[in-house]
Amino acid sequence: MKKSSSPAVQRFFQVLVTLAVCAAGILIGQLLRETGAPAETIVCIYMLVVVICASVSTGYAYGILSALICTFAYNFFISVPHYSLAPISPYFILAASVIFIVSILISSITSKVKEGEVLARKREEETNVLYHLARDLSGEMSIDAAIEITLTNIASVFQTDCRMLQFDENEVPLRTFVLLEDSRLNKEAVTNVDRDFAEYKSRPAKGYYVNETQYEWPMYSQNGKVIAAVAIPVETIHRMTPLDIQMVSTMVETAAIAFDKIILARIQQHDQHLVSQERYRTNLLRSISHDLRTPLAGISGTAEVLMEELEPGTSPYEMAHNIRKETIWLYNLVQNVLSLTKLQNSNFAIKAQVNILEEVVDSAVETMEIRLPERKLNKIYTDELIACKLDPSLLKQVVINLIDNANKYSPVDMPIEIVIRRSKGNPAMAEILIRDFGDGLSQAELDKIFEMFYTTKAKNKKAIRGYGLGLPICDSIMKAHGGSIQARNREDGKHGAVFILELPVADLSGTVAQA
């Protein structure tokens, strides 16, 4: 966009044009009068002068000025006596009025036409500028390149220096900004650390902020965060029209859309990378776990056979016992890792069917009776037959994990109680309680007990060490069933902890009971 001349120069030029046209018209009128032309012809020449002055000038002032000059010329050169100011007659007032009305009408029409022409030209320029800016930014995936493109376009259109400051995802300005000065790009200009840019938190009413040295246009993302700001020196703004300033605002908004698109694409690419890494990690863990289960089962079975053939209390027997115990620990770890990767799979869906709750819990208790022969497991079931829609293998794993957890944190000579009943507060829910007679849980433990990899020191020295996966997996399994798991201390006057599982009750036809 070329630099336009100042308004004062334009006004002076239009005054000169008006005076020149009036002088030419008066001179032609005088020549016609000397040749004997009637007064009406000379009046038409004066009218033509007014029309020309009103047409080539901007606004009403120059048309009115030409009307005054032509009215004076009519009185001085045409009215009798010539070359003197004749007395003002009604005919003179009528002629002067006609000249003034024509001047105002022509000026009004001309002004509107010129305003429309200027507006159309500005819109065409704005369309071309925005087209080139959008074309240059389209497909660009680098923020640095997008900044350079934006500043170069602004500098080229308005013949000005400009700068751009970026903000991070927390709307904190970066330490350096990009400066385009004298057609040279400086990407390491130092940001003013004393300024916090707090005013950018709210969108400016005019689209920009003004200070002593520059006008600033903040850029906002779709969610309203500040992502960058463009600044233009005050000296440039002083020679710009309101339409030019509006065009800068539009260019900044166009750039903001492109910047936001680049940032979102970068975030999406990062998220896809994380998902890919997580999928690879999950597949690797699942593959390794599957490959480990078979040899671990063989090692455990071999150790159990050796224990049956060796004399209890002997060194070989203890070695076989330790092998079996460590193998069981590793097998449980593998099983929990498999369950964890399965639950984290977005496509995972439990295979729930209506089952008798006591049968599933009995299966878990029988498994733990074999695994913990020295521990007494007391089953306290209600006389009512309770059915729930569940995945038997997953719920069995939950009960096994909770019994194993109770075994770690309670004395060996004390029993573990397994209770099945309807919920007292909500009969549409069934409860499974796993109660021990240990020291209970502190408030800090209750707050973190379902967090991944959280463990505490076991009270039972013979128990297999924990790894902080069992309870989080239990929590995920219960949520997948539409149920819940809670941990608290016993409230029946005895020491110990209790874990409560809740599941929706179903009738034997498979329909979940209504609360």
C-alpha positions in Angstrom: 0.0 0.0 0.0 1.5 3.3 -1.1 1.9 6.2 1.3 -0.8 8.8 0.7 -0.2 12.6 0.9 -1.2 14.5 4.0 -4.7 15.9 4.3 -3.3 19.5 4.3 -1.6 19.0 1.0 -4.8 17.5 -0.5 -6.9 20.5 0.7 -4.4 23.0 -0.7 -4.4 21.2 -4.1 -8.2 21.2 -4.2 -8.4 24.9 -3.5 -6.0 25.6 -6.3 -8.0 23.4 -8.7 -11.2 25.2 -7.6 -9.7 28.7 -8.2 -8.2 27.7 -11.5 -11.5 26.3 -12.8 -13.4 29.4 -11.6 -10.9 31.7 -13.3 -11.1 29.7 -16.5 -14.9 29.8 -16.5 -15.0 33.6 -15.8 -12.4 34.2 -18.6 -14.5 32.1 -21.1 -17.6 34.0 -19.9 -15.9 37.4 -20.6 -14.8 36.2 -24.1 -18.4 35.2 -24.9 -19.8 38.5 -23.6 -17.3 40.4 -25.9 -18.6 38.5 -28.9 -22.2 39.4 -28.0 -23.3 36.2 -26.4 -26.5 36.5 -24.4 -26.3 36.5 -20.6 -28.1 33.1 -20.4 -25.2 31.4 -22.2 -22.7 32.9 -19.8 -24.8 31.8 -16.8 -24.7 28.3 -18.2 -20.8 28.5 -18.3 -20.9 29.6 -14.6 -23.2 26.7 -13.8 -20.8 24.3 -15.6 -17.9 25.7 -13.5 -19.8 25.0 -10.3 -20.6 21.4 -11.5 -16.9 20.8 -12.4 -15.6 22.1 -9.1 -18.1 20.1 -7.1 -17.3 17.0 -9.1 -13.5 17.0 -8.8 -13.4 18.0 -5.1 -14.1 16.2 -1.9 -16.8 17.4 0.4 -19.1 20.5 0.1 -16.7 23.3 0.8 -15.1 23.6 -2.6 -18.5 23.5 -4.4 -19.8 26.2 -2.2 -16.6 28.3 -2.7 -17.0 28.0 -6.5 -20.8 29.0 -6.2 -19.8 32.1 -4.2 -17.1 33.1 -6.9 -19.6 32.5 -9.8 -22.3 34.5 -8.0 -19.9 37.4 -7.5 -18.8 37.1 -11.2 -22.4 37.1 -12.4 -23.1 40.3 -10.4 -19.9 42.0 -11.4 -19.5 41.0 -15.1 -23.0 40.3 -16.4 -25.4 42.4 -14.4 -25.9 46.0 -15.7 -24.0 48.1 -15.1 -20.9 45.9 -16.0 -17.8 45.9 -13.8 -19.6 47.1 -10.8 -21.7 45.5 -8.0 -25.3 45.9 -9.1 -28.1 46.3 -6.6 -29.4 43.0 -5.4 -32.6 42.2 -7.1 -35.1 39.3 -6.7 -33.8 37.8 -10.0 -30.2 37.9 -8.7 -31.3 36.1 -5.4 -33.1 33.5 -7.5 -30.0 32.9 -9.7 -27.7 32.7 -6.7 -30.0 30.3 -5.0 -30.1 28.0 -8.0 -26.3 28.1 -8.2 -25.9 27.2 -4.5 -28.5 24.4 -4.7 -26.8 22.9 -7.7 -23.5 23.1 -6.0 -24.8 21.3 -2.9 -26.5 18.6 -4.9 -23.6 17.9 -7.1 -21.2 17.9 -4.1 -23.4 15.5 -2.2 -23.7 13.1 -5.2 -20.0 13.4 -5.9 -19.0 12.8 -2.2 -21.2 9.7 -2.1 -19.8 8.3 -5.3 -16.2 9.0 -4.2 -16.8 7.5 -0.8 -18.2 4.4 -2.5 -15.2 4.3 -4.8 -12.7 4.7 -2.0 -14.5 2.0 0.0 -14.6 -0.4 -2.9 -11.0 0.2 -3.6 -10.1 -0.4 0.1 -12.1 -3.6 0.1 -10.4 -4.8 -3.0 -7.0 -4.0 -1.4 -8.1 -5.7 1.8 -9.3 -8.8 -0.1 -6.0 -9.0 -2.0 -3.9 -8.5 1.2 -5.9 -11.1 3.1 -5.8 -13.5 0.2 -2.0 -13.3 0.0 -1.6 -13.6 3.7 -4.0 -16.6 4.0 -2.3 -18.2 1.0 1.1 -17.9 2.5 0.0 -19.2 5.9 -2.1 -22.1 4.5 -0.3 -25.4 5.0 2.4 -23.8 7.2 3.1 -26.0 10.3 5.9 -24.0 11.9 5.2 -21.1 14.3 8.5 -19.4 13.4 7.7 -19.5 9.7 4.1 -18.2 10.4 5.5 -15.3 12.4 7.9 -14.3 9.7 5.1 -14.5 7.0 2.7 -12.4 9.1 5.3 -9.7 9.8 6.6 -9.6 6.3 3.1 -9.1 4.9 2.2 -6.3 7.3 5.6 -4.6 6.7 5.1 -4.9 2.9 1.5 -3.6 2.8 2.0 -0.6 5.2 5.7 0.2 4.6 6.4 -0.1 8.3 8.5 -1.8 11.0 6.6 -4.3 13.1 7.2 -6.9 15.8 5.5 -10.0 17.3 5.7 -11.4 20.8 4.7 -15.0 21.5 3.0 -16.3 24.7 3.3 -19.9 26.1 0.4 -22.2 27.0 0.1 -20.4 30.4 -0.2 -17.0 28.7 3.3 -16.0 29.9 5.3 -13.9 27.4 8.5 -15.5 26.0 11.8 -13.9 26.9 12.4 -12.8 23.3 10.3 -11.5 20.4 10.6 -11.2 16.7 11.4 -7.7 15.3 11.2 -6.8 11.6 13.1 -3.5 11.3 14.4 -1.9 8.0 13.5 -5.2 6.2 15.8 -7.2 8.6 14.4 -9.9 10.8 15.7 -10.2 14.4 14.4 -13.2 16.2 16.3 -12.6 19.5 15.0 -9.2 20.5 14.7 -9.1 24.3 11.2 -8.7 25.9 10.6 -6.1 28.6 10.6 -8.2 31.7 9.1 -5.4 33.8 5.8 -5.6 31.9 3.3 -8.3 32.7 0.8 -7.7 29.8 -2.1 -8.1 32.2 -4.3 -6.0 30.0 -4.2 -8.7 27.4 -6.4 -10.9 29.6 -9.4 -9.2 28.3 -10.1 -8.5 24.6 -9.7 -4.8 23.6 -12.9 -3.1 22.5 -11.2 -1.6 19.4 -9.2 -4.7 18.7 -5.9 -3.1 19.8 -4.2 -1.4 22.7 -2.3 2.0 22.5 0.7 3.2 24.5 3.3 5.9 24.0 5.4 4.1 21.4 3.2 1.6 19.5 -0.2 0.2 18.8 -0.6 -3.5 19.9 -2.9 -6.1 18.5 -3.2 -9.2 20.8 -4.0 -12.6 19.1 -6.4 -15.0 20.8 -7.0 -18.7 20.4 -10.5 -20.2 20.0 -10.7 -20.8 23.8 -9.8 -17.2 24.5 -6.1 -17.6 25.5 -3.5 -15.1 24.4 -1.1 -16.7 21.9 0.8 -13.7 20.4 0.7 -9.9 19.9 1.6 -7.7 16.9 2.9 -4.2 17.4 3.3 -1.3 15.0 5.0 2.1 15.8 2.9 5.1 16.5 4.6 7.0 13.7 3.2 4.6 11.2 -0.3 4.8 12.7 -0.4 8.6 12.4 -0.3 8.4 8.6 -2.8 5.5 8.4 -6.5 5.9 7.8 -9.2 4.2 9.9 -9.7 1.7 7.1 -5.9 0.9 7.2 -6.1 0.3 11.0 -9.1 -1.9 10.4 -7.2 -3.9 7.8 -4.4 -4.5 10.3 -6.9 -5.9 12.8 -8.3 -8.2 10.1 -4.8 -9.4 9.2 -4.0 -10.1 12.8 -7.3 -12.1 13.2 -6.4 -14.1 10.0 -3.0 -14.8 11.4 -4.4 -15.8 14.8 -6.6 -18.4 13.2 -3.6 -19.9 11.4 -1.5 -19.8 14.6 -4.3 -21.5 16.6 -4.5 -24.2 13.9 -0.7 -24.8 14.1 -0.8 -25.0 17.9 -3.8 -27.5 17.8 -2.0 -29.6 15.2 1.1 -29.7 17.3 -0.9 -30.7 20.4 -2.7 -33.4 18.3 0.5 -34.7 17.0 1.9 -34.9 20.5 -1.2 -36.7 21.8 -1.0 -39.2 18.9 2.7 -39.8 19.8 1.7 -40.5 23.4 -1.1 -42.8 22.4 1.2 -44.7 20.1 3.8 -45.0 22.8 1.1 -46.2 25.3 -0.2 -48.7 22.8 3.3 -50.0 22.2 3.9 -50.2 25.9 0.6 -52.0 26.5 1.2 -54.5 23.7 4.7 -55.2 25.0 3.6 -55.8 28.6 0.8 -58.0 27.4 3.1 -60.0 25.2 5.7 -60.5 27.9 3.1 -61.3 30.5 1.5 -64.0 28.3 4.9 -65.5 27.6 5.8 -65.6 31.3 2.6 -67.2 32.6 3.2 -70.7 31.2 6.8 -71.2 32.5 5.8 -69.7 35.9 3.0 -72.2 36.2 5.5 -75.0 35.4 8.0 -73.8 37.9 5.3 -73.5 40.6 4.0 -77.0 39.9 7.5 -78.5 40.0 8.3 -76.8 43.3 5.1 -78.1 44.8 5.9 -81.7 43.7 9.4 -81.3 45.3 7.9 -80.1 48.5 5.7 -83.2 48.6 8.7 -85.5 48.2 11.0 -83.7 50.6 11.1 -83.7 54.4 9.5 -80.6 55.9 12.0 -78.5 57.9 15.0 -79.6 55.8 17.1 -77.1 53.7 16.0 -78.6 50.4 12.3 -78.3 51.5 12.7 -74.6 52.4 14.4 -73.9 49.1 11.5 -75.6 47.2 9.1 -73.6 49.4 10.8 -70.3 48.7 10.8 -71.1 45.0 7.1 -71.8 45.0 6.4 -68.6 47.0 8.4 -66.3 44.8 6.9 -68.0 41.7 3.4 -67.4 43.0 4.3 -63.7 43.7 5.6 -63.3 40.1 2.6 -65.1 38.7 0.3 -62.8 40.5 2.3 -59.8 39.3 2.0 -61.0 35.7 -1.8 -61.6 36.2 -2.3 -58.1 37.5 -0.2 -56.5 34.8 -2.4 -58.4 32.2 -5.5 -57.1 34.0 -4.2 -53.6 34.1 -3.4 -53.5 30.4 -6.7 -55.0 29.6 -8.6 -52.4 31.6 -6.7 -49.6 30.1 -7.6 -50.7 26.6 -10.3 -48.3 25.3 -11.9 -51.2 23.3 -12.2 -53.4 26.4 -15.7 -54.5 27.5 -16.4 -56.8 30.4 -18.2 -60.1 29.6 -21.0 -59.7 32.2 -23.5 -62.4 32.8 -26.0 -63.1 35.6 -24.2 -65.3 38.2 -24.9 -66.4 41.7 -22.6 -64.2 43.9 -21.8 -66.9 46.4 -20.5 -69.3 43.7 -18.1 -66.7 42.4 -16.8 -65.8 45.9 -16.6 -69.5 46.9 -14.3 -70.1 43.9 -12.0 -67.3 45.0 -12.0 -68.5 48.6 -11.1 -72.1 47.6 -8.2 -70.8 45.6 -6.9 -68.8 48.5 -7.4 -71.7 50.9 -5.0 -73.7 48.8 -2.6 -70.8 48.5 -2.8 -69.9 52.3 -3.2 -73.2 54.1 -2.2 -71.7 57.5 -4.8 -68.9 57.3 -8.4 -69.5 58.4 -11.0 -68.0 56.1 -14.5 -67.6 57.6 -17.5 -67.3 55.2 -20.5 -65.4 56.5 -23.2 -65.6 53.8 -26.9 -64.5 53.9 -29.6 -67.1 53.5 -30.9 -65.2 50.5 -29.7 -66.3 47.1 -28.2 -63.1 45.5 -27.6 -62.9 41.8 -25.5 -60.1 40.0 -24.6 -59.4 36.4 -20.8 -59.7 36.4 -17.7 -61.2 34.8 -16.8 -64.1 37.1 -13.1 -64.2 36.3 -12.7 -60.5 37.0 -14.7 -60.5 40.2 -12.8 -63.6 41.4 -9.6 -61.7 40.9 -10.9 -58.8 43.0 -11.8 -61.1 45.9 -8.4 -62.9 45.6 -6.6 -59.6 45.7 -8.5 -58.4 48.7 -8.0 -61.7 50.7 -4.3 -61.6 49.8 -4.1 -58.0 51.0 -5.8 -58.9 54.3 -3.3 -61.7 54.7 -0.4 -59.3 54.5 -1.7 -56.9 57.1 -3.1 -59.1 59.8 -1.6 -61.6 62.2 -1.4 -65.2 60.9 -3.3 -66.7 63.8 -6.4 -64.5 63.2 -9.1 -65.3 60.6 -10.2 -63.3 57.6 -13.9 -62.9 57.2 -15.8 -62.9 53.9 -19.3 -61.5 54.1 -22.0 -61.5 51.4 -25.3 -59.6 52.1 -27.6 -56.9 50.6 -26.7 -53.3 51.3 -28.5 -52.0 54.3 -28.7 -48.5 52.8 -29.7 -49.6 49.3 -31.4 -53.1 48.9 -30.8 -52.9 45.1 -27.1 -53.3 45.8 -25.2 -56.4 47.0 -22.2 -56.2 49.3 -19.1 -58.3 49.6 -17.1 -57.5 52.8 -13.5 -58.6 53.3 -12.6 -58.1 57.0 -9.4 -58.7 58.9 -8.2 -58.3 62.5 -5.1 -56.3 61.8 -4.2 -52.8 63.0 -6.5 -51.1 60.6 -5.8 -48.1 58.3 -4.6 -44.6 59.1 -6.2 -41.6 57.5 -3.2 -41.1 55.2 -3.5 -44.7 54.0 -7.2 -44.4 53.4 -6.6 -41.3 51.2 -4.0 -43.0 49.0 -4.8 -46.7 49.2 -6.3 -46.9 45.7 -3.5 -45.0 44.0 -1.2 -46.8 41.6 2.0 -48.3 43.1 1.1 -47.2 46.7 2.2 -49.8 49.3 2.7 -50.0 53.0 4.8 -52.4 55.1 3.1 -55.8 55.6 2.5 -57.0 59.1 2.7 -60.7 58.1 6.4 -61.4 57.5 5.6 -64.6 55.6 3.3 -62.8 53.2 4.4 -62.2 49.7 5.5 -58.5 49.2 3.1 -56.1 47.5 3.7 -54.1 44.4 0.9 -51.5 44.5 -1.2 -52.7 41.6 -3.8 -54.9 43.3 -6.2 -52.4 44.8 -6.1 -49.9 41.8 -7.0 -52.9 39.6 -9.8 -53.9 41.9 -11.1 -50.3 41.8 -11.1 -50.3 38.0 -12.8 -53.7 37.7 -15.6 -52.6 40.1 -16.2 -49.4 38.2 -16.4 -51.4 35.0 -19.2 -53.4 36.6 -21.1 -50.3 37.6 -20.2 -50.9 41.2 -17.7 -49.6 43.7 -15.1 -50.4 46.3 -14.5 -48.7 49.6 -11.9 -49.1 52.4 -12.5 -48.3 56.0 -11.8 -49.5 59.5 -14.0 -51.9 61.3 -16.9 -50.4 63.2 -18.0 -53.5 65.2 -15.7 -52.7 68.1 -12.8 -54.8 66.8 -9.5 -53.8 65.3 -8.9 -54.3 61.6 -9.7 -53.0 58.1 -12.7 -53.8 55.9 -13.0 -53.6 52.2 -16.6 -53.3 50.8 -17.5 -54.2 47.3 -20.9 -53.1 45.9 -22.6 -54.5 42.8 -26.1 -54.0 41.4 -28.4 -56.9 42.2 -30.0 -58.8 39.3 -32.9 -61.2 39.2 -32.4 -64.7 37.9 -33.7 -63.6 34.4 -30.8 -61.2 34.1 -32.6 -57.9 34.7 -30.9 -55.5 37.1 -33.1 -54.7 40.2 -34.4 -51.2 40.4 -33.5 -49.1 43.4 
